[in-house]
């Protein structure tokens, strides 16, 4: 299934290390902070709506999330938001930016086994400074030949990445936790993909249909990739 590969790319957040649970924890704090205005469920919906509206402006990442929290809070309060609440939201964002890096199981061993045979790449969305900070703090940087922090993960973005890597799409394998961002666009350009589901997924990254493709499979943990590729 996975033959003729030259480059293996890995998503970062919730593929190499924990990320989404920290956002869920911060969203809970936001809802508790604003609970005098609306129910927690409605607050979550309003925050999500604001995030999606702001993606074309801010892109993906914590800094855009902070701005969206502040914007949502102002709207929810009817433009009467207390400055102390704004200060707390900003502190939530700073706390999020300083979360420790928690590697997922078997990541180091798997990368170590693969790097002698393939060129390894990080291909992730998010804020450039934050993602580089996380990669540095993870201690994984030496495994990777190239780091690509992408503004989005559409087919055109992967075509550009493959071109920069000077390979054909058929020589490219993407491994990640998001079917929407890590899997479907890569299959769409003729590459291969392996899905490693994480126990929680941001609503914006969810899809409601099953993926079937000859160059695609799902594994439960990253170490299973080794046996799949070597078949």
C-alpha positions as CSV (number, residue, x, y, z in Angstrom):
1,X,0.0,0.0,0.0
2,X,2.7,2.5,1.0
3,X,5.5,2.0,-1.5
4,X,7.9,4.4,-3.2
5,X,7.7,6.8,-0.2
6,X,10.4,9.4,0.2
7,X,8.9,11.9,2.7
8,X,6.7,11.2,5.7
9,X,5.0,14.3,7.2
10,X,3.4,14.5,10.7
11,X,0.8,16.8,12.0
12,X,1.9,18.2,15.4
13,X,-1.0,19.0,17.7
14,X,-2.8,15.9,18.9
15,X,-0.6,13.7,16.7
16,X,2.8,14.3,18.3
17,X,1.7,16.0,21.5
18,X,-1.4,16.9,23.5
19,X,-3.2,20.1,22.4
20,X,-7.0,20.0,22.1
21,X,-7.7,19.2,25.8
22,X,-5.9,22.4,26.7
23,X,-8.3,24.4,24.5
24,X,-11.3,22.5,26.0
25,X,-10.1,23.4,29.5
26,X,-9.7,27.1,28.5
27,X,-13.2,27.1,26.9
28,X,-14.6,25.8,30.2
29,X,-13.0,28.6,32.1
30,X,-14.4,31.1,29.6
31,X,-17.9,29.7,30.0
32,X,-17.6,29.9,33.8
33,X,-16.4,33.5,33.5
34,X,-19.4,34.5,31.4
35,X,-22.0,32.3,33.0
36,X,-24.1,35.2,34.2
37,X,-25.0,36.0,30.6
38,X,-25.8,32.7,29.0
39,X,-25.8,28.9,29.5
40,X,-22.4,27.1,29.1
41,X,-23.7,25.4,25.9
42,X,-24.8,28.7,24.3
43,X,-21.6,30.4,25.3
44,X,-19.6,27.6,23.6
45,X,-21.7,28.0,20.5
46,X,-21.1,31.8,20.4
47,X,-17.4,31.4,20.9
48,X,-17.1,28.7,18.2
49,X,-19.1,30.9,15.8
50,X,-16.8,33.8,16.4
51,X,-13.7,31.6,15.9
52,X,-14.9,30.4,12.6
53,X,-15.8,33.9,11.4
54,X,-12.3,35.1,12.4
55,X,-10.3,32.3,10.7
56,X,-9.8,34.2,7.5
57,X,-8.4,37.1,9.5
58,X,-6.4,35.5,12.2
59,X,-5.8,32.0,10.9
60,X,-5.3,29.1,13.3
61,X,-3.6,29.2,16.7
62,X,-3.8,30.5,20.2
63,X,-3.5,34.2,19.5
64,X,-6.5,34.2,17.2
65,X,-8.3,32.2,19.8
66,X,-7.6,34.8,22.5
67,X,-8.9,37.6,20.2
68,X,-12.0,35.6,19.4
69,X,-12.7,35.0,23.1
70,X,-12.5,38.7,23.8
71,X,-14.7,39.6,20.8
72,X,-17.3,37.0,21.8
73,X,-17.4,38.2,25.4
74,X,-17.9,41.8,24.3
75,X,-20.8,40.8,22.0
76,X,-22.4,38.5,24.6
77,X,-22.3,41.2,27.2
78,X,-23.9,43.7,24.9
79,X,-20.7,45.9,24.8
80,X,-20.8,46.2,28.6
81,X,-17.9,43.9,29.4
82,X,-15.9,44.7,32.5
83,X,-12.2,45.3,31.8
84,X,-11.3,42.8,34.6
85,X,-13.0,40.1,32.5
86,X,-10.9,41.1,29.5
87,X,-7.8,40.8,31.6
88,X,-8.8,37.3,32.8
89,X,-9.4,36.2,29.2
90,X,-5.9,37.5,28.2
91,X,-4.4,35.6,31.1
92,X,-6.2,32.4,30.0
93,X,-4.5,32.9,26.6
94,X,-1.1,33.4,28.1
95,X,-1.6,30.3,30.2
96,X,-2.5,28.4,27.1
97,X,0.7,29.6,25.4
98,X,2.8,28.3,28.3
99,X,1.3,24.8,28.7
100,X,3.9,22.1,29.0
101,X,4.5,19.7,26.1
102,X,3.0,16.3,26.7
103,X,4.2,13.9,24.1
104,X,1.8,11.1,23.0
105,X,2.8,7.5,23.5
106,X,5.6,6.0,21.4
107,X,6.3,9.2,19.4
108,X,10.0,9.3,20.0
109,X,10.6,5.7,19.3
110,X,8.6,5.8,16.1
111,X,10.3,8.9,14.7
112,X,13.7,7.3,15.6
113,X,12.8,4.2,13.7
114,X,11.6,6.1,10.6
115,X,14.2,8.8,10.2
116,X,16.9,6.4,8.9
117,X,14.8,5.4,6.0
118,X,12.7,8.5,5.2
119,X,12.9,12.3,5.2
120,X,10.6,13.4,8.1
121,X,8.7,16.6,8.0
122,X,6.3,18.5,10.4
123,X,3.3,19.9,8.6
124,X,1.0,21.7,11.0
125,X,-1.4,24.6,11.2
126,X,-1.2,27.3,13.8
127,X,0.8,30.3,14.8
128,X,4.4,30.2,13.6
129,X,6.0,31.3,16.9
130,X,3.9,29.1,19.0
131,X,4.4,26.0,16.9
132,X,8.2,26.5,16.8
133,X,8.2,27.0,20.5
134,X,6.3,23.7,21.1
135,X,8.6,21.8,18.7
136,X,11.7,23.2,20.5
137,X,10.3,22.3,23.9
138,X,9.2,18.9,22.8
139,X,12.8,17.8,22.1
140,X,11.7,16.3,18.8
141,X,13.3,18.9,16.5
142,X,16.3,16.8,15.6
143,X,14.1,14.1,14.0
144,X,12.8,16.4,11.3
145,X,14.4,17.6,8.0
146,X,11.8,20.3,7.5
147,X,9.1,22.2,9.5
148,X,6.1,23.7,7.7
149,X,3.7,25.8,9.6
150,X,0.8,26.1,7.2
151,X,-1.9,28.8,7.1
152,X,-4.3,26.2,6.0
153,X,-4.4,22.6,4.9
154,X,-6.2,22.5,1.6
155,X,-5.1,20.6,-1.5
156,X,-3.3,23.7,-2.9
157,X,-1.3,23.9,0.4
158,X,-0.1,20.3,0.1
159,X,0.7,20.7,-3.6
160,X,2.9,23.7,-2.6
161,X,4.6,21.7,0.2
162,X,5.3,18.7,-2.1
163,X,6.8,21.0,-4.7
164,X,9.1,22.6,-2.1
165,X,10.2,19.2,-1.0
166,X,11.0,18.4,-4.7
167,X,9.0,15.1,-4.7
168,X,6.0,13.7,-6.4
169,X,2.7,13.5,-4.5
170,X,2.9,9.7,-4.8
171,X,6.2,9.8,-2.7
172,X,4.5,11.7,0.1
173,X,2.8,10.3,3.2
174,X,0.9,12.4,5.7
175,X,0.1,11.2,9.2
176,X,-2.3,13.1,11.5
177,X,-5.4,13.1,13.7
178,X,-7.7,15.2,11.4
179,X,-9.5,13.6,8.5
180,X,-10.5,17.0,7.2
181,X,-7.0,18.6,7.3
182,X,-4.5,15.8,7.3
183,X,-6.1,13.1,5.3
184,X,-8.6,14.1,2.6
185,X,-6.5,16.9,1.0
186,X,-3.4,14.6,0.7
187,X,-5.4,11.8,-0.9
188,X,-6.9,14.4,-3.2
189,X,-3.5,15.3,-4.7
190,X,-2.4,11.7,-5.1
191,X,-0.5,11.2,-1.8
192,X,-0.9,8.6,0.9
193,X,-2.3,9.1,4.4
194,X,-2.6,7.5,7.8
195,X,-5.2,8.6,10.4
196,X,-4.4,8.4,14.1
197,X,-7.7,9.4,15.9
198,X,-7.3,11.5,19.0
199,X,-9.9,11.1,21.8
200,X,-11.2,14.7,21.2
201,X,-11.4,16.7,18.0
202,X,-12.2,20.4,17.5
203,X,-15.7,20.7,15.9
204,X,-14.3,22.5,12.9
205,X,-12.1,19.5,12.0
206,X,-14.9,16.9,12.1
207,X,-16.4,15.2,9.0
208,X,-19.6,13.1,8.9
209,X,-18.7,10.6,6.3
210,X,-16.4,7.5,6.1
211,X,-13.1,7.7,4.2
212,X,-12.3,4.8,1.9
213,X,-9.2,4.9,-0.3
214,X,-6.5,2.5,-1.4
215,X,-3.8,4.8,0.0
216,X,-5.4,5.3,3.4
217,X,-5.7,3.5,6.7
218,X,-6.4,4.2,10.3
219,X,-4.3,3.1,13.3
220,X,-4.9,3.4,17.0
221,X,-1.4,4.6,17.9
222,X,1.6,6.0,16.2
223,X,3.8,3.0,16.7
224,X,1.5,0.9,14.4
225,X,2.7,3.0,11.5
226,X,6.0,1.1,11.4
227,X,4.3,-2.2,10.6
228,X,1.9,-0.6,8.1
229,X,4.6,1.1,6.1
230,X,6.9,-2.0,6.1
231,X,4.3,-4.4,4.7
